Amino acid sequence: MLDLINDIRSQPETLLANADLFDLAYRSAAEWVGVGKEVVITGMATSLWAWHSAGLVLNNAGVSHTIADTSEYHRYGTAEADTSPLIITSRSGESAEIINLLDAIAGERTTIGVTAYESSTLGREATYVLPFRAAEKAFYNTSSFTTTLCVATAIAAGLAGRRDLAIIFWLKQIAEQVAVVASREQDKFADAAAVVARSRVALMTARGHLIGVAKQASLDLQEGMRIAAIPVSGGLLRHGPMELICLPDSVVVMLIPQDHMTPVMVRAASDLVEQGASVVAIATDGVELPEAVEVVRVPVTLPELNAVVFAVALQRLNVSIARALNMSSIEPTLIPKITRVE
């Protein structure tokens, strides 16, 4: 467990150590992709979900793109015939789905590889490679996820022409905010973790820039604590998933930033509490929630960077959940570090 805790605490330094890479991604993305071209972005699980917030940046700028599960894009999509520039994200650069896709696409197709290992198959075969540094000792995705979030944001900002999202304007700030969350007192995390630990079903609810983080957090609970965690967008909560709060061992974990939808999420939290649900929230400072909700606070930041801050808070929560479950380490049994079979 100590390695995981140290991985979480070291993330501010890791983000700053990747400054040149983030800047390269921001400055070069448009040149590598080409002006006006549609881009396909692909990855699996964590590497895919790290692109959700960046996808909103592209949407809002009208940049034509598709974000696709690598296996589905290859097996049921147009991968073999497609000539669009392709961004492939894979921490290891060796996952089976990634290797299969690289074997299938045309050799002259422009590819940008985002990976922690430049010497990996993805690193070697990509036209351009962005090899980030994330020296994790524990199994869990900590620095690799937050760093990938930042690479994705940098690429999206470059493609969208968002000068306000140039690296110089936000990297130091986000590193400081990550440090605040990584060093925040343990008590609030422990109180929230106690509620999650006694539940076997968890609805992980978020909207906007935080949906990808909710998916990643659900995966962490599934792999690490074997809790049946289900990511649910805030807009879909009342369309079926809310019925699961009738189960006595369920919890709703809500991610609530300060934005135009905050009142809607707060109302949902209030309604859940009135119905007798156990509710945990990770919320930015200033968001007012019912007294019955166990709240972990995070600093207010730019909407496009909320995912990074909330991801670190969820990592801290994982440690506290594991402790509440009397786990000495968080180590999946059936899932290897690199998925070798599709």
C-alpha positions in Angstrom: 0.0 0.0 0.0 2.9 2.4 0.7 4.0 2.2 -3.0 0.5 3.3 -4.0 0.4 6.1 -1.5 3.8 7.3 -2.7 2.7 7.1 -6.4 -0.2 9.4 -5.6 1.9 11.9 -3.7 4.5 12.1 -6.4 2.1 13.2 -9.1 2.8 16.9 -8.9 6.5 16.3 -9.6 5.6 13.8 -12.4 3.3 16.3 -14.1 6.0 19.0 -14.0 8.6 16.5 -15.3 6.4 16.0 -18.4 6.2 19.8 -19.2 8.2 19.6 -22.4 6.2 16.6 -23.6 2.9 18.4 -22.9 4.2 21.5 -24.7 5.3 19.4 -27.7 1.9 17.8 -27.9 0.2 21.2 -27.8 2.5 22.8 -30.4 2.8 19.9 -32.8 -0.7 18.3 -32.8 -2.2 20.4 -35.6 0.9 20.0 -37.8 1.0 16.2 -37.3 -2.8 15.7 -37.9 -3.1 18.3 -40.7 -5.4 21.3 -40.9 -9.1 20.4 -41.3 -8.7 16.7 -41.2 -10.9 14.4 -39.2 -8.9 12.5 -36.5 -9.6 9.1 -35.0 -8.6 8.7 -31.3 -8.5 5.2 -29.8 -7.4 3.3 -26.8 -8.7 0.7 -24.3 -10.3 1.3 -20.8 -8.2 3.9 -18.9 -6.4 5.0 -22.1 -9.7 5.6 -23.8 -11.5 7.3 -20.9 -8.7 9.7 -20.5 -9.9 11.3 -23.7 -13.4 12.2 -22.6 -12.7 15.7 -21.3 -10.4 16.4 -24.3 -13.2 15.3 -26.6 -15.4 18.0 -25.2 -12.6 20.6 -26.0 -12.6 19.3 -29.6 -16.4 19.3 -29.8 -16.7 22.9 -28.6 -14.1 24.0 -31.2 -15.9 22.1 -34.0 -12.9 19.8 -34.6 -14.0 16.7 -36.5 -13.1 13.6 -34.6 -14.1 10.1 -33.4 -13.2 8.6 -30.1 -13.4 4.8 -30.3 -12.7 1.6 -28.3 -9.7 0.1 -30.2 -11.1 -3.4 -30.4 -14.5 -2.3 -31.7 -12.9 0.2 -34.1 -10.7 -2.6 -35.5 -13.2 -5.5 -35.5 -16.4 -3.7 -36.4 -15.3 -0.4 -37.7 -13.3 1.0 -40.6 -9.8 0.7 -39.3 -8.4 -1.2 -42.3 -9.8 1.2 -44.9 -9.6 4.5 -42.9 -6.9 6.9 -43.8 -7.7 9.6 -41.2 -4.8 10.6 -38.8 -5.0 8.2 -35.9 -4.1 8.9 -32.2 -3.4 5.7 -30.3 -3.1 5.8 -26.5 -1.7 2.9 -24.5 0.3 3.1 -21.3 2.2 -0.1 -22.1 2.1 0.2 -25.9 1.8 -3.6 -26.0 -1.9 -4.4 -25.3 -3.2 -7.1 -27.6 -5.9 -4.8 -29.1 -3.3 -2.1 -29.9 -0.9 -4.6 -31.6 -3.8 -6.1 -33.6 -4.8 -2.6 -34.8 -1.2 -1.7 -35.8 -1.0 -4.8 -37.8 -4.3 -4.0 -39.6 -3.9 -0.3 -40.6 -2.2 0.9 -43.7 1.5 1.5 -43.3 1.4 5.0 -44.7 -1.3 6.2 -42.3 -0.3 9.0 -39.9 -0.3 7.7 -36.4 0.5 9.5 -33.1 1.4 7.1 -30.2 0.8 8.2 -26.6 2.6 5.7 -24.3 4.8 5.5 -21.3 7.3 3.3 -23.2 9.0 4.7 -26.4 10.6 1.3 -27.0 7.2 -0.5 -27.0 5.6 -1.7 -30.3 3.4 1.4 -30.3 6.3 3.6 -29.7 8.4 2.1 -32.5 5.6 1.9 -35.1 3.9 5.2 -34.6 4.7 8.0 -37.1 5.1 10.4 -34.1 5.4 9.3 -30.5 4.7 11.2 -27.2 6.4 9.1 -24.5 5.3 10.4 -21.2 7.0 9.6 -17.8 5.0 8.0 -15.1 7.2 5.9 -12.8 4.6 4.0 -10.9 5.6 1.2 -8.5 2.1 0.1 -7.6 -0.3 -1.7 -10.0 -2.9 1.0 -9.9 -3.1 3.7 -12.6 -2.1 6.9 -10.8 0.5 9.0 -12.6 -0.1 7.3 -15.9 -3.8 8.3 -15.8 -3.3 11.9 -14.7 -0.4 12.3 -17.1 -2.5 10.9 -20.0 -5.3 13.2 -19.1 -2.9 16.1 -19.5 -1.4 14.8 -22.8 -4.9 14.5 -24.2 -5.8 18.0 -23.0 -2.7 19.4 -24.6 -3.3 17.7 -27.9 -7.0 18.7 -28.0 -6.0 22.3 -27.1 -3.5 22.4 -29.9 -6.0 21.0 -32.5 -8.7 23.4 -31.2 -6.4 26.4 -31.3 -7.1 27.1 -27.7 -4.3 29.6 -26.8 -5.8 30.0 -23.3 -5.0 26.3 -22.8 -1.4 26.6 -23.7 0.7 24.6 -21.2 2.4 27.7 -19.8 -0.9 28.9 -18.5 -2.1 25.8 -16.6 0.6 23.2 -15.8 2.0 24.9 -12.6 -1.5 25.6 -11.4 -2.7 22.0 -11.9 0.4 20.6 -10.2 -0.2 22.8 -7.2 -3.9 21.7 -7.0 -2.9 18.1 -7.3 -0.5 18.6 -4.5 -3.3 20.0 -2.3 -5.5 17.0 -3.0 -2.7 14.5 -2.6 -1.7 15.9 0.8 -5.2 16.7 2.2 -6.1 15.3 5.6 -7.1 11.6 5.8 -10.2 11.9 7.9 -12.6 13.1 5.2 -11.4 10.4 2.8 -11.8 7.8 5.6 -15.4 8.9 6.4 -16.4 8.7 2.7 -14.5 5.4 2.2 -16.4 3.8 5.1 -19.7 4.3 3.3 -18.3 2.9 0.0 -16.6 -0.1 1.7 -19.8 -1.4 3.3 -21.5 -1.4 -0.2 -21.3 -4.0 -2.9 -23.0 -1.8 -5.6 -21.7 1.7 -6.4 -23.2 4.1 -8.9 -20.4 6.4 -10.0 -22.2 9.5 -11.3 -20.7 12.5 -13.2 -21.4 14.9 -16.0 -19.4 16.7 -18.6 -15.7 16.7 -18.3 -15.8 14.1 -15.4 -17.5 11.2 -17.1 -14.3 9.6 -18.2 -12.9 9.9 -14.7 -16.1 8.2 -13.4 -15.5 5.3 -15.8 -11.9 5.0 -14.6 -12.9 5.2 -11.0 -15.5 2.4 -11.5 -12.8 0.2 -13.1 -10.6 0.8 -10.0 -13.4 -0.3 -7.7 -14.1 -3.4 -9.8 -10.4 -4.4 -10.1 -9.1 -3.5 -6.7 -12.0 -3.9 -4.3 -14.4 -6.1 -6.3 -17.2 -3.7 -5.8 -19.9 -3.7 -8.6 -19.2 -0.2 -9.6 -21.3 1.2 -12.5 -20.5 4.5 -14.2 -23.6 6.6 -14.9 -23.8 10.0 -16.5 -25.8 12.4 -14.4 -28.4 12.7 -17.1 -29.1 9.0 -17.1 -29.3 8.6 -13.3 -33.1 8.9 -13.2 -33.6 6.7 -16.2 -33.2 3.3 -14.5 -30.0 3.2 -12.5 -31.5 5.2 -9.6 -33.6 2.1 -8.8 -30.5 0.4 -7.5 -30.5 2.6 -4.4 -33.3 0.3 -3.2 -30.6 -2.3 -2.6 -29.5 -2.1 1.1 -25.8 -2.4 0.2 -25.7 0.3 -2.5 -24.0 3.7 -2.6 -24.0 6.6 -5.0 -20.7 8.4 -5.5 -21.2 11.8 -7.1 -18.5 13.9 -8.8 -19.7 17.6 -8.6 -17.6 20.4 -10.0 -18.5 24.1 -9.9 -20.2 24.7 -13.3 -23.6 25.4 -14.9 -25.0 22.0 -14.0 -24.0 22.1 -10.3 -27.6 22.9 -9.1 -28.9 19.9 -11.1 -26.4 17.6 -9.4 -27.0 19.0 -6.0 -30.8 18.5 -6.5 -30.1 14.9 -7.5 -28.0 14.4 -4.3 -30.9 15.9 -2.2 -33.4 13.6 -3.9 -31.2 10.5 -3.3 -30.8 11.4 0.4 -34.6 11.8 0.7 -35.1 8.4 -0.7 -32.7 6.9 1.9 -29.7 6.4 -0.3 -26.1 6.4 0.9 -24.4 9.3 -0.9 -20.7 10.2 -1.1 -19.6 13.2 -3.1 -16.3 14.6 -4.3 -17.1 18.2 -4.9 -15.3 21.5 -5.5 -15.0 24.0 -2.7 -18.2 26.1 -2.4 -20.7 23.4 -3.6 -23.3 23.1 -0.9 -24.7 19.6 -0.3 -27.1 18.0 2.2 -25.7 17.3 5.6 -26.2 13.6 5.1 -23.8 13.4 2.2 -20.2 12.5 3.0 -18.2 15.1 1.1 -14.5 15.2 0.0 -13.5 18.7 -1.2 -11.2 19.6 -4.1 -9.9 23.0 -5.3 -11.8 24.9 -8.0 -9.9 24.8 -11.3 -10.6 25.2 -15.1 -13.4 23.0 -16.4 -11.0 21.4 -18.8 -8.7 20.4 -15.9 -11.3 19.2 -13.4 -10.6 15.6 -14.5 -7.1 15.7 -13.2 -8.0 17.0 -9.8 -10.9 14.7 -9.3 -8.9 11.7 -10.5 -6.3 12.3 -7.7 -9.1 12.6 -5.1 -10.6 9.3 -6.3 -7.1 7.7 -6.0 -6.9 8.9 -2.4 -10.4 7.5 -1.8 -9.3 4.1 -3.2 -6.6 3.9 -0.5 -9.0 4.7 2.2 -11.6 2.1 0.9 -8.9 -0.6 0.8 -7.9 0.3 4.4 -11.6 0.1 5.5 -11.7 -3.3 3.9 -8.6 -4.4 5.8 -6.6 -4.9 2.5 -2.9 -4.6 2.8 -2.5 -4.1 -0.9 -4.6 -3.5 -4.0 -3.8 -6.1 -6.5 -6.2 -7.6 -9.1 -6.1 -11.4 -9.4 -7.4 -12.0 -12.9 -6.2 -8.8 -14.6 -2.5 -8.6 -15.7 -0.7 -5.3 -16.1 -0.6 -5.8 -19.8 -3.6 -7.4 -21.6 -2.0 -9.9 -24.0 -5.2 -11.6 -25.2 -8.0 -9.6 -26.9 
